[in-house]
């Protein structure tokens, strides 16, 4: 096995955790584990190949990103704006079923939960941002900042990435400056792009009534991994663990289904050494559109 210890990807940073999972999704030869330290960091491994080289080989092309089923514009289909009528969602869902990346739609939108205007609801990992930009708009922008040479990838893994001035996917708390700081947001484009692919194992859904859509707008959207913890204020939190055994994307998916954050006594049987939950950024005014997730250790 060849492995890389990713000092720049601590498990407590939700975007880094998602990026590490996204690496395993992007290429099924990659295995993911975490160091057994007070501050675990990602370990990427693969058989008979350098994980960094594998990641570089499997990096999605511009054509692949532009052709995702959540693209704003697809030939022959209605425009997929930030606000999505259920009819438009249904149209995209029909074509997405035949797409290799159908998860891009089912992990970001659902018509089994609608808002007050009857529009399909977005997943927690598809937060709203200014200017009505869709998640695909953000992904396309950030993907354009990545020239995946060995040097750029190694810089990201080691924690010395060159950040770019962008909002990224829209939920990285490290992009947010202080109240006294007027600078624009800066993000690591490689981490942001990889974090998107982690959504493949985090589907979103609502709750229908007898197999039919409940249009009462009182059904909350649910995304895999988000839950209400017993010791929290009742709000939804995304919970994620660090584990010691190398797992591929399917093993990670199974682990997330099997473990329970509240049952810490059972964590060792799953190889889990630590876990965290999201802490949401609190805007200071109603006009503040900033969305971000920090972390608190469980």
C-alpha positions in Angstrom: 0.0 0.0 0.0 1.1 3.5 -0.8 -0.2 6.2 1.5 -0.1 10.0 2.0 -0.6 11.7 5.3 -2.6 14.8 4.5 -1.4 17.3 7.1 -3.6 20.0 5.5 -6.8 18.1 5.9 -7.7 17.9 9.6 -10.9 15.9 10.3 -12.3 18.7 12.4 -12.5 21.0 9.3 -15.7 19.9 7.6 -14.6 20.9 4.2 -11.4 18.9 4.5 -13.3 15.9 5.7 -15.7 16.2 2.8 -12.7 16.6 0.4 -11.1 13.5 1.8 -14.3 11.5 1.3 -14.7 13.1 -2.2 -11.2 11.8 -3.1 -12.4 8.2 -2.4 -15.6 8.9 -4.4 -13.7 10.3 -7.4 -11.6 7.2 -7.7 -12.6 3.9 -6.1 -8.9 2.8 -5.8 -8.4 5.3 -3.1 -8.9 4.3 0.6 -9.4 6.8 3.4 -8.5 6.6 7.0 -7.4 9.1 9.7 -4.4 9.4 12.0 -4.8 8.4 15.6 -3.8 11.8 17.0 -5.5 14.4 19.1 -6.2 16.2 15.9 -6.6 13.5 13.3 -5.7 14.2 9.7 -6.6 12.4 6.5 -4.6 9.4 5.2 -5.1 8.5 1.5 -3.9 5.1 0.5 -4.0 2.9 -2.6 -2.5 -0.4 -3.8 0.6 -0.2 -6.0 0.0 3.4 -6.9 0.6 6.9 -5.5 -2.8 8.2 -4.3 -1.9 11.7 -5.4 -1.2 10.4 -8.9 -4.4 8.5 -9.0 -6.3 11.6 -7.9 -4.7 13.7 -10.6 -5.5 11.1 -13.2 -9.2 10.9 -12.2 -9.7 14.7 -11.9 -12.9 15.6 -13.7 -12.6 17.5 -17.0 -14.3 20.7 -17.8 -16.7 18.8 -20.0 -17.6 16.4 -17.2 -18.4 19.3 -14.8 -20.4 21.2 -17.4 -22.4 18.1 -18.2 -23.6 17.3 -14.7 -27.4 17.0 -14.3 -27.5 20.0 -12.0 -26.0 22.3 -14.7 -28.0 25.5 -15.1 -28.2 25.0 -18.8 -28.6 21.6 -20.5 -29.6 21.4 -24.1 -33.3 20.5 -24.4 -34.2 21.2 -20.8 -35.5 24.2 -18.8 -33.0 26.4 -17.0 -32.2 25.1 -13.5 -32.2 28.3 -11.5 -31.6 28.6 -7.7 -35.4 28.4 -7.2 -36.6 25.2 -8.8 -40.2 24.5 -9.6 -41.1 20.9 -9.0 -41.9 20.4 -12.6 -38.3 21.4 -13.5 -36.9 19.1 -10.9 -39.0 16.2 -12.3 -37.7 16.9 -15.8 -34.1 16.8 -14.6 -34.7 13.7 -12.5 -35.9 11.8 -15.5 -32.7 12.5 -17.4 -30.5 12.2 -14.3 -31.5 8.5 -13.9 -29.4 7.7 -17.0 -26.5 9.9 -15.9 -23.4 8.4 -14.3 -23.5 11.3 -11.8 -27.2 11.2 -11.0 -26.3 11.7 -7.4 -25.5 15.3 -8.1 -29.2 16.0 -8.3 -30.4 13.6 -5.6 -27.8 15.0 -3.2 -28.7 18.6 -3.6 -32.5 18.9 -4.4 -35.7 17.1 -3.6 -39.4 17.6 -4.6 -40.5 15.6 -1.5 -40.0 18.8 0.5 -41.1 22.1 -0.8 -40.9 25.7 0.5 -43.8 28.1 0.9 -43.7 28.9 -2.8 -44.0 25.3 -3.8 -40.4 25.1 -5.0 -38.2 22.1 -4.5 -36.0 22.4 -1.4 -32.2 22.3 -1.3 -30.0 20.2 0.8 -28.1 21.7 3.8 -24.9 21.3 1.9 -26.4 23.4 -0.9 -26.9 26.7 1.0 -28.1 29.9 -0.6 -25.6 32.5 -1.6 -26.0 36.1 -3.1 -26.8 36.7 -6.7 -28.9 33.5 -7.0 -25.9 31.4 -7.9 -26.6 27.7 -8.0 -24.3 25.1 -6.5 -23.3 24.1 -10.1 -22.4 27.8 -10.8 -20.1 27.8 -7.7 -18.6 24.4 -8.6 -17.8 25.5 -12.2 -16.1 28.7 -10.9 -14.0 26.8 -8.4 -13.1 24.0 -10.8 -11.8 26.6 -13.2 -9.2 27.6 -10.5 -7.7 24.1 -10.4 -4.8 23.3 -12.6 -4.1 19.9 -11.0 -0.4 19.7 -11.4 1.6 17.7 -8.8 2.8 20.8 -7.1 -0.7 22.2 -6.5 -2.1 18.9 -5.2 0.9 18.4 -2.9 0.5 21.9 -1.5 -3.1 21.3 -0.7 -2.4 18.0 1.0 0.4 19.5 3.1 -1.7 22.5 4.2 0.2 25.1 2.1 -2.4 25.6 -0.6 -2.6 28.8 -2.5 -6.1 30.1 -1.8 -8.1 31.9 -4.4 -10.6 34.8 -4.0 -13.9 33.0 -4.3 -16.9 32.0 -2.2 -16.4 28.3 -3.0 -19.4 26.0 -2.4 -20.6 28.4 0.2 -20.2 26.8 3.6 -16.5 26.8 4.6 -16.1 28.8 7.8 -12.4 29.5 7.1 -13.4 31.8 4.2 -15.2 34.1 6.6 -13.2 37.1 8.0 -13.8 38.9 11.2 -16.4 41.6 11.7 -13.5 44.1 11.6 -12.1 42.6 8.4 -13.5 43.9 5.1 -11.6 41.4 2.9 -13.4 39.1 0.4 -13.6 35.3 1.0 -10.7 33.1 0.0 -10.9 29.3 -0.4 -8.7 26.3 -1.3 -10.1 25.4 -4.8 -9.0 21.7 -4.6 -10.7 21.2 -1.3 -13.8 22.9 -2.5 -14.0 20.8 -5.7 -13.4 17.5 -3.9 -15.9 18.4 -1.2 -18.6 18.5 -3.9 -18.0 14.8 -4.8 -18.5 13.7 -1.2 -22.2 14.6 -1.7 -22.4 11.3 -3.7 -22.9 9.5 -0.4 -25.1 12.2 1.2 -28.5 12.0 -0.5 -31.2 14.4 0.3 -34.9 13.6 0.7 -38.2 14.7 2.1 -41.2 12.9 3.4 -44.1 12.1 1.1 -47.6 11.1 2.1 -48.7 7.7 0.8 -46.2 8.0 -2.0 -47.4 11.5 -3.0 -45.8 14.9 -2.7 -46.8 16.8 0.5 -47.2 20.4 -0.7 -48.0 21.8 2.7 -44.5 23.2 3.0 -44.2 21.9 6.5 -42.0 18.9 5.6 -38.4 19.5 6.4 -35.7 18.4 4.0 -33.3 15.7 5.3 -29.8 14.9 4.2 -27.8 11.9 5.2 -25.7 12.6 8.2 -27.8 15.5 9.5 -29.6 14.9 12.8 -30.9 16.4 16.0 -28.5 15.5 18.9 -30.0 14.9 22.3 -27.8 17.4 24.0 -28.2 20.1 21.4 -30.7 23.0 21.1 -32.9 21.0 18.8 -31.4 22.3 15.5 -30.0 20.0 12.9 -26.3 19.2 12.9 -24.2 17.3 10.5 -22.1 14.7 12.4 -19.0 13.1 11.1 -16.4 10.7 12.4 -12.7 9.9 12.0 -11.8 6.2 11.7 -8.6 4.2 11.7 -9.2 1.5 9.0 -8.7 2.3 5.3 -12.2 2.4 3.7 -13.3 2.9 0.1 -16.4 5.0 -0.7 -18.7 2.1 -0.1 -17.2 1.3 3.3 -17.4 5.0 4.3 -21.1 5.0 3.2 -21.8 1.9 5.3 -19.9 3.3 8.3 -21.9 6.5 8.3 -25.1 4.4 8.3 -24.0 2.1 11.1 -22.6 4.4 13.7 -24.6 6.6 16.2 -23.0 9.8 17.5 -24.7 9.5 20.9 -23.4 6.0 21.6 -19.8 6.8 22.1 -19.2 3.5 24.0 -19.8 1.7 20.7 -17.4 3.9 18.6 -14.4 1.6 19.0 -16.1 -1.4 17.4 -16.4 0.7 14.2 -12.8 1.9 14.5 -13.9 5.5 15.2 -11.5 7.5 17.3 -13.2 11.0 17.2 -16.2 12.8 15.9 -17.6 16.3 15.4 -20.8 18.2 14.7 -21.4 21.3 12.7 -21.8 24.7 14.4 -23.6 27.1 12.1 -22.5 30.7 11.5 -24.9 33.2 13.0 -25.5 36.3 10.8 -25.5 39.6 12.6 -28.3 41.1 10.5 -31.2 39.7 8.4 -29.5 41.0 5.3 -26.3 39.0 5.9 -26.4 36.1 3.5 -23.3 34.4 4.8 -23.6 30.7 5.5 -20.8 28.7 7.0 -20.3 25.6 9.2 -17.7 25.4 11.9 -17.2 22.3 14.2 -17.5 21.2 17.8 -16.0 17.9 19.0 -18.4 15.4 20.3 
